[in-house]
Amino acid sequence: MRPGARSSTLNDGAPEACLKAGVRMKCTVEIECTPLEARQFFGLPDVTPLQERMMSEIEKKMLAEMERFSPDAILKTWLSLYPQTPEQFQDMMARALNGGLTKRP
């Protein structure tokens, strides 16, 4: 483009007329980049170290709590609510499941 030349124009070479007339143009731009590249482009801080520390803390907490949610621990909790024998509890659960699967008249 030569010095002093205008950029490409709309509507018969008169971009100002288009703007005054309220002509609008919608443009979509697709950019492929990684989240890190996008943060760097916009000048946002690198949060990778913080994210890694947070994920390690979450992992530690999950591993510490896994014992509470083992099948043995859950059954002990359920059985402590019902002081009956385990066989009675098993019968009760079987009746509840069978009753939910059969049609009632």
C-alpha positions as CSV (number, residue, x, y, z in Angstrom):
1,M,0.0,0.0,0.0
2,R,1.4,3.4,-0.9
3,P,1.9,6.1,1.7
4,G,-1.3,8.1,2.3
5,A,-3.5,5.5,0.7
6,R,-6.7,4.4,2.5
7,S,-7.4,0.9,3.6
8,S,-9.9,-1.3,1.7
9,T,-13.2,0.5,1.6
10,L,-16.8,-0.5,1.8
11,N,-19.9,0.5,-0.3
12,D,-18.3,2.0,-3.4
13,G,-15.2,3.4,-1.8
14,A,-16.7,5.4,1.0
15,P,-16.1,3.9,4.4
16,E,-17.2,7.1,6.1
17,A,-20.6,7.0,4.4
18,C,-21.0,3.4,5.6
19,L,-20.3,4.4,9.2
20,K,-22.7,7.4,9.0
21,A,-25.4,5.2,7.5
22,G,-25.0,2.7,10.3
23,V,-23.8,-0.2,8.2
24,R,-22.2,-2.8,10.4
25,M,-20.1,-5.8,9.6
26,K,-19.7,-8.8,11.8
27,C,-16.3,-10.5,11.7
28,T,-15.3,-13.8,13.4
29,V,-11.6,-14.6,14.1
30,E,-10.6,-18.0,15.2
31,I,-7.3,-18.4,17.0
32,E,-5.7,-21.7,17.9
33,C,-3.4,-21.5,20.9
34,T,-2.8,-23.2,24.2
35,P,-4.1,-21.7,27.4
36,L,-0.6,-20.8,28.3
37,E,-0.1,-19.0,25.0
38,A,-3.4,-17.1,25.5
39,R,-2.4,-16.0,29.0
40,Q,1.0,-14.9,27.8
41,F,-0.6,-13.0,24.9
42,F,-2.9,-11.1,27.2
43,G,-0.2,-10.5,29.8
44,L,-1.8,-12.6,32.5
45,P,0.4,-14.2,35.1
46,D,1.6,-17.8,34.8
47,V,-0.5,-19.8,37.3
48,T,1.1,-23.2,36.7
49,P,3.1,-23.3,40.0
50,L,0.0,-22.3,42.0
51,Q,-2.1,-24.9,40.2
52,E,0.5,-27.6,40.9
53,R,0.6,-26.8,44.6
54,M,-3.2,-26.7,44.8
55,M,-3.6,-30.0,43.0
56,S,-1.0,-31.7,45.3
57,E,-2.9,-30.4,48.4
58,I,-6.2,-31.7,46.9
59,E,-4.6,-35.1,46.2
60,K,-3.2,-35.3,49.8
61,K,-6.6,-34.6,51.2
62,M,-8.4,-37.1,49.0
63,L,-5.9,-39.8,49.9
64,A,-6.3,-39.1,53.6
65,E,-10.1,-39.3,53.3
66,M,-10.2,-42.4,51.1
67,E,-10.1,-44.7,54.1
68,R,-13.4,-43.3,55.4
69,F,-15.1,-44.3,52.1
70,S,-13.8,-47.8,51.8
71,P,-16.6,-50.5,51.6
72,D,-15.6,-51.8,55.1
73,A,-15.9,-48.3,56.7
74,I,-19.2,-47.6,55.0
75,L,-20.7,-50.9,56.2
76,K,-19.5,-50.3,59.7
77,T,-21.2,-47.0,59.7
78,W,-24.4,-48.5,58.3
79,L,-24.4,-51.4,60.7
80,S,-23.8,-49.1,63.7
81,L,-27.1,-47.4,62.9
82,Y,-28.9,-50.8,63.1
83,P,-28.0,-52.8,66.2
84,Q,-29.4,-56.0,64.6
85,T,-27.3,-58.8,63.4
86,P,-25.7,-58.5,59.9
87,E,-28.0,-61.2,58.6
88,Q,-31.1,-59.1,59.6
89,F,-29.6,-56.1,57.9
90,Q,-28.9,-58.2,54.8
91,D,-32.5,-59.5,54.8
92,M,-33.8,-55.9,55.2
93,M,-31.7,-54.7,52.2
94,A,-32.8,-57.7,50.1
95,R,-36.5,-57.0,50.9
96,A,-36.0,-53.3,50.1
97,L,-34.4,-54.1,46.7
98,N,-37.0,-56.8,45.8
99,G,-39.9,-54.6,46.8
100,G,-38.6,-51.8,44.6
101,L,-38.2,-54.1,41.6
102,T,-41.6,-55.9,41.8
103,K,-44.8,-54.4,40.7
104,R,-47.5,-53.8,43.3
105,P,-51.2,-54.5,42.6
